[in-house]
Amino acid sequence: MSGFYLLLLFAAAVLEASGDALVRTGLHSTLLVKRAEFLFLGGIVLFSYGVVVNLPSWDFGRLLGVYVAMFFFVAQLINYFAFGQKPSVPIIVGGALIISGGLIISFWRT
């Protein structure tokens, strides 16, 4: 998988995880105006993710294997920096398996 595709997948992962974080923030906001703003922004960001991840014509099965690893990594960063939640040991161990699987799918040549 080329560097450009990996960069595109990383951008999509950032968009999806950020959009999810915006929606989550909106759902838990107590002010109606803030709730609406976060939900609206989250919807726009998630739509953007859908466009970015589907622009190239690539093998969708291989794409998802690599993408899941990137999404996991980005989601953990956002969870830590935006919500202040450190990953637990099971998340770190499971995440290492997810990321190693993504590396295998990405770089194993048949």
C-alpha positions in Angstrom: 0.0 0.0 0.0 1.5 3.3 -1.0 2.4 6.1 1.3 -0.3 8.3 -0.2 -3.0 5.7 0.5 -1.8 5.4 4.1 -1.9 9.1 4.5 -5.4 9.2 3.1 -6.5 6.5 5.5 -4.9 8.4 8.4 -6.8 11.5 7.4 -10.0 9.5 7.2 -9.3 8.0 10.7 -8.8 11.5 12.1 -12.0 12.7 10.6 -14.0 9.7 11.8 -12.7 9.7 15.4 -13.0 13.5 15.6 -16.6 13.3 14.3 -17.4 10.6 16.8 -15.9 12.8 19.6 -18.0 15.8 18.5 -21.2 13.7 18.5 -20.3 12.3 21.9 -19.7 15.8 23.3 -23.0 17.0 21.8 -25.0 14.1 23.2 -23.6 14.8 26.7 -23.9 18.6 26.6 -26.4 20.2 28.9 -27.0 23.4 26.9 -29.3 22.9 23.9 -27.4 25.3 21.7 -24.1 23.6 22.4 -25.7 20.2 21.9 -27.0 21.2 18.5 -23.7 22.8 17.4 -21.6 19.8 18.4 -24.0 17.3 16.7 -24.2 19.4 13.5 -20.4 19.7 13.4 -20.0 16.0 14.1 -22.3 15.2 11.2 -20.4 17.3 8.8 -17.0 15.8 9.9 -18.4 12.2 9.7 -19.8 13.0 6.2 -16.3 14.3 5.2 -14.8 11.0 6.5 -17.2 9.0 4.3 -16.1 11.0 1.2 -12.4 10.8 2.0 -12.4 7.0 2.7 -14.3 6.2 -0.4 -12.5 8.5 -2.9 -9.9 6.0 -4.1 -10.9 2.8 -5.8 -9.0 0.3 -3.7 -9.6 -3.2 -2.4 -12.3 -2.5 0.3 -11.4 -5.6 2.4 -7.7 -4.8 2.6 -8.6 -1.1 3.2 -10.7 -1.9 6.2 -8.0 -4.1 7.8 -5.5 -1.3 7.6 -8.1 1.4 8.4 -9.3 -0.3 11.6 -5.7 -0.2 13.0 -5.4 3.5 12.2 -8.8 4.3 13.6 -8.0 2.5 16.8 -4.7 4.5 17.2 -6.3 7.8 16.5 -9.3 7.1 18.7 -7.1 6.3 21.6 -5.2 9.6 21.1 -8.5 11.6 21.0 -9.8 9.7 24.0 -6.7 10.6 26.0 -6.3 14.2 24.9 -10.0 15.2 24.5 -11.6 13.2 27.3 -8.6 12.6 29.6 -9.0 8.8 29.7 -5.9 6.7 29.7 -6.1 3.4 28.0 -6.2 0.4 30.3 -3.9 -2.6 30.0 -6.5 -4.7 28.1 -6.9 -1.8 25.6 -3.2 -1.5 25.1 -2.7 -5.3 24.6 -5.8 -5.6 22.4 -4.7 -2.5 20.5 -1.2 -3.9 19.9 -2.9 -6.9 18.3 -5.1 -4.7 16.2 -2.2 -2.6 15.0 0.0 -5.6 14.3 -2.9 -7.0 12.2 -3.1 -3.7 10.3 0.7 -3.9 9.6 0.4 -7.4 8.4 -2.4 -6.6 6.0 -0.6 -3.5 4.8 2.9 -4.8 4.2 2.6 -8.6 3.6 3.3 -9.2 0.0 1.8 -12.4 -1.5 
